[in-house]
Amino acid sequence: MKTLVIAEHDNRQLNAVTLNVVNAATRLGGEIDILVAGQGCAAVAQQAAAVAGVTRVLLADADHYAAQLAEELALLVVETVQQHGYQAVVSPSSSFGKNLTPRVAALLDVAQVSDVIEIKAVGSYVRPIYAGNVMLSVESAEPIQVLTVRPTAFDAATQGGSAEVTALAATASAGVSALVGRELSKSDRPELGAADVVVSGGRGLGNGDNYRQVLEPLADKLGAALGASRAAVDAGFVPNDYQVGQTGKIVAPQLYVAVGISGAIQHLAGMSDSKVIVAINKDPDAPIFQVADYGLEADLFDAVPELTQQLG
């Protein structure tokens, strides 16, 4: 079995989710290669080469890969699969993977299996449906297995590898899309998807000012990333990239603190795999208490400042 893992990166740093994808790919057996496509991304290729379990890193460096556009990368992935005889293509079920992998599957004329949380064997997988309420066993007999895997369902691969880095010729530009611009939020806090501690706020906070005044001091004390429910995002309390849930980011930190979040199924689907869940809500019937390891029935405007103070 030859598996091609698609690296997610920003041309400077390998995204941590790629390590989880590599570990998932080991369940398929055989060789694992990583494709790094970008512009000026040789440093990323070296980081990928240091991942344990990787046989080879394929480096495609060209101007039209700089923005990581799915239209460009899909052509490269398909040509690489066909030329090198890969039998599986695996990427994270992040925004990057969800954008790229269906295009790859369509061009290869195979059916994709999405959001895999368990790999039993080649062609045998488990994935969640109905917002995680049902786990579905999926069988795929496609000649090329195209998968997206949920990074939080697999541990990260370790370092210590010494894979060779091989230059890969770029495919001709598709010429159908171009990056106009990016507006990126910058923060000194940990990245939400990879943080060990997450503090999330919901509609119960009332407004954006309350969100910042109540949650930021607690997050500072815990060294936590900040998250939010869809209701809080839709209300304009915080930007979209704070959203945790089925239509936001899937997180599985060591500690998840849910403040003023009722616990709609859409939100639970994005954080129920957290190791320890603490819920603070004044509604004793809030669904969040059903998944919480520790629940505090209290007014968040009293409880959170007191908790922050107790943390010193």
N, C-alpha and C positions, 0 to 999 in steps of 0.2 A: 504494500500500500504506500503510495507516494502522496503526501498531503502538502498543499500550499496554503500557508497562513498569510493573510493580508495584514501588513503592519499598519497600525494607526499612529500618526505622528504629526508634528508641526514643522518638519524639516530641520528641527534642532534636537528634539527630545522624543524618544519612543514613549508612546502613551502606555501607562501601566496596564491597561486592559489587554494589551497584546500578550502579556505574560500569562494571563488567565486563559487566553485563547490557545496558546501553545500547550499549556497543561491539558486543556480539553482535547486537543488534537492527538496527544499521546494515547488516548483511549482507542484511537483508530488503528494504532500499530504502524510499524514501518517507518519510513523516513519522513522527516518534517523539514520543509524549507520555508523561509520567510521572504516575502516580496516587499521590498522597500522602494517605493516610487515617489519621487519628489524632485526638488531642485536644490542643489547644494546640501544634500542630506547624507553625505558620507559618514558623518558622526552617528547618525541614527543607525546606519548599517552596522557600525562597529558595536553599538549597544545591543542590537539584535543578535549579533554573532556571539555575544557573551551569555546568551540565554541557554541554560542547560537543556539538552534534548534536541537542539537544532542542528541539522546536518549541514545546511548551506543557506547563505543569504544572497538573494538576487537583488542587485542594485540597479534600478533604472532611474537615471538622472537626466532630466530634460526640462526645458522652460515650461512646456505645456502641462507638466505634472506639478508645478509649484503650488497651485491652489487646491490640489487634491480633488479635482472635479470628477464626479462619478462617470461622466460621459467619456472622459479620457482614460481613466483607470480601467474601466470595464473592457475596453479594447485590448489593453495591455495584458490584463489577467487572462482573457480568453486565448490570446495568441500564445501566452506562456504555458497555459494548461495544455494546449494542443501540441506545441512543439516539444515539451518535456514529458508528456505522458502522465500528468498528475491525475489521480483518481478521486481526489477530494479537494475542495476549496473551503476554507473556514475563515470567518471574520467575526468580530464582535457584533452583538445586536445593539450597537450604539447608533446614533444618528448617521455616523459615517458608514457603518456596515449595512444599515437598513436602506441607505441610498444606493450603495454600490452593488451589493450581492444579488438583488433581484435582476439587475441588468445583466450580470454575468450569467445567471441561470437561464435567462431568456435567450441570450446569444448562444449558449451551449445546448439549448433546447432540452433542458432537464427541469424537473420540479425541485424547488428549494424546500428545505425544512428550516423553519425559523424559530428563533428563541429557544434553542435546545438547552435543557438544564441537566440532562444525563445522557451519556453515550454508553449504551450497553454493549454494542458491537457495531461493525460497519453495517449501515443500513437499518439499525435499530436504535431508536432514540425516544426520549421523553421530553415533552414540552407542555407548558401550561396553557389552558384555554379558560374562557369565562373569568377573566381577571384573576387567574390563579386558583379558582375554586375547584377546578378539575385538572388532573394531570393525565395527559393523553400519550399513550404509547403509539409511536409512528414507525411504520416499516417502509423503507425506500429501496427499490431495486434499480435505481438509476445508475447508468454506467459511470457517471461522475457525480459524487455526492457534494452538493453545495449547501453549506450550513451557515447559519448565524448562531452563535452561542451566547448565553447570558453570562457575562463575566463574573457576576456575584455568585454563580452556582459552582464555580471551580476555583480552587486555590491558585495563586500565582506560581508560575514556574520559577525555579531558583536560578541564581547566577552561577557562573563557573564554566560555561561552555566556551568552545573555541572553534566555532564554525568558520568555514572559508567564505569570503565575500567575492562574488562573481558579478562582473558588470553585465548588464542586460541591455540589448539594443532597444531603444524606444520605438514604439509604433508611431505611425503618422498621426498628426493631430486630427481629431474628429471635426474640429472647427464649428461645432454647433452650440457651444456655450463659452462664456467668459466671466471671470470674476469682476464685478463692478466695484465692490468694496465690502469691508467687514467692520462691524461695530462690536468690539469685544469688551466685556466688562472685566476689570482688573481688580484683584483682591489679594490681600496678604494671607487670607484664610486658606485652609486646605481645600483642594478641589472636591466638590460635592460627591462625585461618583467614587472617589478613592479614599475618603476620609474615614478615620477610625471612630470619630464621634460626630454626630449630626444633631443639631438643634433645629427643629422645624416649628413653624408657626402657622396657625390657621385663621379662619374668618373671625374667631373669637377675640382676636387682638384688636379688631375694630378699624384700624387704619394703619398706613405705612409708618407714621411717626411712632405709634405705640409698638409696632413690630421692632423698630430699631432700638427704641429706648428700653424695652423689656428684654428682648432676646440677645442683643449684641453683647451686653455685659456678661451674661451667662455663657455665651459662646466663647468669649475671650477667656473666661476662667477655665473652661474645659478644653481650650484649644480646638474648638469644633468648627465644622463647616455649617453654614446656614442653609436651611431648606424651607419649603413652604408647601402647603396644600394647593390644589388647583383653585379652590375658592379664593384663597388669598392672592394668588397670581391674577386670576380673572378680575378681582376687585382693585388691582393696581397697587397692592401693598409693596410688591417686589417684582423684579424682572422675571421673564419666563424661564431663564436658566436656573432659577431657584426651585422649580417645581419638581416634587417627588411624586411619582405615581405611574400608573399605566401609560399615560400620555406624556409623562415627564421622564425623570431619571430613576432608574432602578438602583437602590442602594442596599447594602448589607453591612453596616458598620458594627463595631463592637458595642456601641451604645447609641441608641436613637431616642431622643427626647422630643415628644410630641406635645406642643403647648397650644391649647385652644383649638385642637383638631378633633372633629367629631369621629372621623374614622370611616369615611365613605369607602366602598369597595375599590374605587379607582385609586385611592391613596394607599390602601392596605396592600394592593398588588405591587406597589413600588418599594415597600419597606418592611414587609412581614418576615423577611429572612434575617433581619437584624438580630444580633446575638442577645442583646438585652434591650427591651423597650420600656420606656418610662412615659406615662401619660399623665398630663395635668389638665383637668377639665372639671367644670362645675356641674356638668350634667351627668348624673350617676348612670344614666342609660346610654351614654355615648358608646357606639360600637368599638371605639378604640380600646376601651377597657377589656374587651374580649380577647385581644391579642397581646395586651401589655403584661409584662412580667411584674411591673410595679405601677400601681395607679394611685393618684392623689386627687380626691374629689375636693376641689377648692377653687376659689377665684384666682385666676392666673395672675392678676395684677397685685395680689398679696403674696401668693406662693412663690412666684419666680424671683422677685427681688429678695425675699427672705432666703431662698435657696442660694442665690448668688452671694449673698452676704455670708452665709454659713460656709461657703467654699473658700472663704478668705481672700 
